[in-house]
Amino acid sequence: ALRGAQLAFVDIDPGNMNMDADLLEDAINDRTRAVVVVHYAGVTADMDRILAIARQHDLFVVEDSAQSLGTVWQGNRQGCLGDVACLSFHATKNIQCGEGGALLLNDPGLADAATVICDKGTDRRAFLRGEVDKYRWQRLGGSHVLPEISAAILLSQLERLPEITTRRRQTWSNYADGLASLAAANRVRLPQVPDGCDHNGHLFYLKTQDLDERNRLQAYLTGQGIGCAPHFVPLHTAPGAIGVGRMVTPDVHTTAESDKLLRLAVFTDISESQVSQVIDAVHSFYG
């Protein structure tokens, strides 16, 4: 169904690095079929506005919640807001098993198709349930079943999800408090969390004045033995977007803000002294 599809990218809200919901309406035309929303850094995009616009135009809503397990938006678990949501259990995520993920469906009618796709495009599950005499290839699919040993590794963490989320949010808050004076002096900018969002502390970043300063700060921290990194290259500038996607709104913030963003170390077992070391090094860089 995606063959020949065109991807239309819209600019971001520089405050939380998510889709600017005010621009969504202008990106919709008579060929639009779905809205894909990335919830960056465990912070929810403006789903109230996005869902309202999508429903008005009878569009499917897909949530990219890869970074957002445990996040709550307006009292509802993120990933349960749109029609479909995708989770990631990659090694960099709050809950991880090296590689893997999950598909959340809010429409039970999609479950059969998703199961077939997951089982290499066959109706094997229906065969195991005794609903067909033999399983047959039905459609394009892949081998997407999570191995049981990976599922067992995940289960032990999922049972500790509240604890893990609390610890990561504490790390996030320690960074925010420790760098608040630099932000107040307009030396850096820190992440903004919208009202109604309980984020999951997935990552913490700061934003410098420009790309050159970001690169110098990164080199300085690396020289101090402190890990840090930029993040995504804007999708519309990536080689894979050529011929299949384009920016349909002016690129006012997406590229500029991405050039300024530097991620600081966040992991579940990071100690307060390690966080303090990072904070002190950032202050030292800015004198």
C-alpha positions in Angstrom: 0.0 0.0 0.0 3.0 2.3 0.5 4.4 1.8 -2.9 4.5 5.2 -4.6 3.7 7.0 -1.4 5.1 10.5 -0.8 6.2 11.6 2.6 5.4 15.2 3.6 7.5 16.7 6.4 6.4 19.7 8.5 8.5 22.0 10.7 9.0 21.4 14.4 8.1 23.3 17.6 11.6 24.4 18.8 10.4 24.2 22.4 10.0 20.4 22.5 11.3 19.3 19.1 8.0 17.7 18.2 5.8 18.4 15.2 4.3 21.9 15.2 0.6 21.1 15.3 -0.2 24.6 14.0 1.3 23.6 10.6 -0.4 20.2 10.2 -3.5 21.6 8.5 -1.5 23.2 5.7 0.3 19.9 5.0 -2.9 18.0 4.3 -4.2 17.5 0.8 -6.6 15.1 -1.0 -3.8 12.5 -1.2 -3.1 12.4 2.5 -3.9 9.2 4.3 -2.1 9.2 7.6 -0.3 11.4 10.1 2.8 10.0 11.7 3.7 11.8 15.0 7.2 11.4 16.5 7.2 11.9 20.3 10.8 13.1 20.8 12.8 12.4 23.9 9.8 10.9 25.8 7.8 14.2 25.5 4.4 14.1 23.9 3.5 16.2 20.9 0.3 18.2 21.0 -1.9 15.2 20.5 -5.2 17.0 21.3 -4.7 19.3 18.4 -3.2 16.7 16.1 -6.0 14.2 16.7 -8.7 16.8 16.2 -7.2 17.8 12.8 -6.7 14.1 11.8 -10.3 13.2 12.7 -11.7 16.2 10.8 -9.9 14.9 7.7 -10.6 11.2 8.4 -6.9 10.4 8.7 -5.1 7.5 10.3 -2.8 8.5 13.2 0.4 6.6 13.9 2.4 7.4 17.0 6.2 6.9 16.9 6.5 6.2 20.6 9.9 4.6 20.3 11.3 6.8 23.0 8.2 7.2 25.1 7.3 4.0 27.0 5.8 5.1 30.4 5.0 8.7 29.3 1.5 10.0 30.1 -0.4 12.6 28.2 -3.5 14.3 29.8 -3.9 11.2 32.1 -3.6 8.7 29.2 -0.7 6.5 28.4 1.1 7.7 25.3 0.8 5.1 22.6 -2.9 4.7 23.3 -3.9 7.9 21.7 -3.8 7.3 18.0 -4.8 4.3 15.9 -1.4 2.6 16.0 1.8 3.2 18.0 5.3 1.8 17.7 7.5 1.1 20.7 11.3 0.3 20.6 13.3 -2.0 22.9 16.6 -1.0 21.3 19.6 -1.0 23.5 19.4 2.8 23.9 15.8 2.8 25.3 14.5 2.9 28.9 13.4 -0.7 28.6 15.6 -2.8 26.2 16.5 -6.2 25.0 19.2 -5.2 22.5 16.8 -5.2 19.5 13.1 -5.4 19.3 9.9 -3.5 19.5 6.1 -3.7 19.9 3.1 -2.6 17.8 0.2 -1.2 19.8 -3.3 -1.3 18.1 -6.3 0.6 19.3 -8.5 -0.9 16.5 -9.1 -4.6 17.1 -9.9 -4.9 13.4 -6.2 -4.4 12.6 -5.0 -7.3 14.7 -5.4 -10.0 12.1 -3.6 -8.1 9.4 -0.8 -7.2 11.9 -0.5 -10.8 12.9 -0.1 -12.0 9.3 2.5 -9.4 8.6 4.4 -10.4 11.8 4.3 -14.1 10.7 6.1 -13.7 7.4 2.9 -12.8 5.6 1.2 -16.1 6.5 -1.9 -17.0 8.4 0.1 -19.3 10.7 -1.7 -18.1 13.9 -5.1 -18.9 12.4 -3.8 -22.4 11.6 -2.5 -22.9 15.2 -6.0 -21.9 16.4 -7.6 -24.5 14.1 -9.3 -21.9 12.0 -7.8 -23.1 8.7 -6.6 -26.5 7.6 -3.1 -25.3 6.7 -1.3 -22.0 6.7 -0.7 -20.1 3.5 1.1 -17.0 2.4 -1.4 -14.2 2.4 0.5 -10.9 1.9 3.9 -9.2 2.3 5.3 -9.7 5.7 8.5 -10.4 7.7 9.9 -12.4 10.6 9.1 -10.0 13.4 8.4 -12.3 16.3 10.4 -11.4 19.4 12.4 -14.4 20.7 11.3 -15.8 24.1 14.7 -15.1 25.7 14.4 -11.4 24.7 10.8 -11.3 26.0 12.0 -12.7 29.3 14.7 -9.9 29.5 12.0 -7.4 28.8 9.6 -8.8 31.3 12.0 -8.3 34.3 12.3 -4.6 33.3 8.7 -4.0 32.6 7.9 -5.2 36.1 10.2 -2.4 37.3 9.0 0.2 34.9 7.7 2.7 37.5 11.1 2.5 39.4 13.1 2.9 36.1 11.0 5.8 35.0 11.4 7.6 38.4 15.1 7.2 38.4 15.5 8.6 34.9 13.2 11.5 35.6 15.3 12.3 38.7 18.4 12.4 36.5 16.5 14.6 34.0 15.6 17.0 36.9 19.1 17.0 38.2 20.4 18.2 34.9 17.6 20.8 34.5 18.3 22.2 38.0 22.1 22.1 37.6 22.0 23.9 34.2 19.2 26.3 35.1 21.6 29.2 35.7 23.1 28.9 32.3 19.7 28.9 30.7 18.7 31.9 32.8 21.7 33.7 31.4 20.7 32.7 27.9 23.9 30.7 27.4 22.0 27.5 26.6 18.4 26.4 26.2 16.9 23.4 28.0 14.1 21.0 27.0 10.5 22.2 27.6 7.8 19.8 28.8 4.3 20.9 27.9 1.5 21.0 30.5 -0.3 17.7 30.9 2.8 15.6 29.9 4.5 13.3 32.4 7.6 12.5 30.5 9.7 9.4 31.0 13.2 10.9 31.3 14.4 9.1 28.2 17.1 11.7 27.3 18.2 15.1 28.3 19.7 17.7 25.9 20.8 21.3 25.8 20.9 23.6 22.9 23.8 25.9 22.2 23.8 29.2 20.2 24.9 27.6 16.9 26.5 24.6 15.3 30.1 25.8 15.9 29.4 26.2 19.6 27.8 22.8 19.8 30.8 21.2 18.1 33.2 23.0 20.5 31.2 21.9 23.6 31.0 18.3 22.3 34.8 18.3 21.8 35.4 19.8 25.3 33.2 17.3 27.1 34.7 14.4 25.1 38.1 15.6 26.1 37.0 15.4 29.7 36.1 11.8 29.2 32.3 12.6 29.2 30.1 11.0 26.6 27.7 13.2 24.6 26.3 13.3 21.1 24.1 15.2 18.7 21.0 13.5 17.5 18.8 13.0 14.4 19.7 14.4 11.0 16.5 16.0 9.8 14.7 13.4 7.7 14.0 15.7 4.8 17.8 16.2 4.3 18.6 12.5 4.6 19.5 10.5 1.4 16.6 8.2 1.9 14.2 11.1 1.6 15.2 11.9 -2.0 12.4 11.1 -4.3 10.0 9.9 -1.5 9.7 12.9 0.8 9.9 16.6 1.0 9.4 19.5 3.4 6.0 21.0 2.8 6.4 23.9 5.2 9.3 26.3 5.5 12.2 24.8 7.4 12.4 27.5 10.0 13.4 25.4 13.0 14.0 21.8 12.1 17.5 22.0 10.7 18.6 25.0 12.8 17.5 23.5 16.1 19.0 20.1 15.2 22.3 21.7 14.6 22.3 23.2 18.2 21.2 20.1 20.1 23.6 18.1 22.2 22.5 15.1 24.3 24.0 14.5 27.7 24.5 11.1 29.4 21.3 9.5 30.7 21.0 5.9 31.7 19.1 4.1 34.4 22.1 3.4 36.7 23.9 6.8 36.2 24.9 8.2 39.6 24.3 11.7 41.0 28.1 12.2 41.2 28.4 11.4 37.5 25.6 13.8 36.6 27.3 16.5 38.7 30.5 15.8 36.8 28.7 16.5 33.5 27.1 19.6 34.9 30.4 21.0 36.3 32.1 20.4 32.9 29.4 22.3 31.0 29.7 25.2 33.4 33.5 25.1 33.0 33.1 25.3 29.3 31.0 28.4 29.6 33.4 30.0 32.1 
